Amino acid sequence: MDDALANALIDRDWAPFLEQVRRLGLGEPARQGTRIDIPARPPGTEESYLAVLLCDGYDAQAPVLDFADPAAPPALGAAHWPRIEGAPMNSVAWDGRQLPIICTPGTRGYHLHPSHLAEQHPRERWRLPVVAALLSRFLRMGPYRGRGV
């Protein structure tokens, strides 16, 4: 996978992504290379979350959706995810750890899950504005029940 191509495609999708994030009421995203951090807050809480899209390989595969510790953004993983009652959650082994996933197409974790390996989805399914909408829907799927999945 080509980082230069991935970055060019992120550049292509950045303006519509920003428009979508703002329309959905998510926080202002920050980008560092192929990593995008999005401040987020589930309805009904004042707790801050930091959604992270890891877009390495964006030219050929969906972004990884994860959450980071807002106070220490390099720390990713299940402990930093919001627990949303009723959200269709699972996990996959990825990058030497268990990555929580939302069971819906559009993020790399979903496409890596063994039950979905044979599925084919168009690349438009994981473009950044679509993933922003997926993140927003996830945060609103049910009552917020705390930090950590």
Secondary structure, DSSP 8 states (H G I E B T S, - for coil): --HHHHHHHHHHHHHHHHHHHHHHT----EEETTEEEEEE--TT----EEEEEE-TTTTTS--EEEEEETTEEEEESGGGSEEETT--EEEEEETTEEEEEESSTTSHHHHHSGGGTT----GGGGSHHHHHHHHHHHHTSS-EEEE--
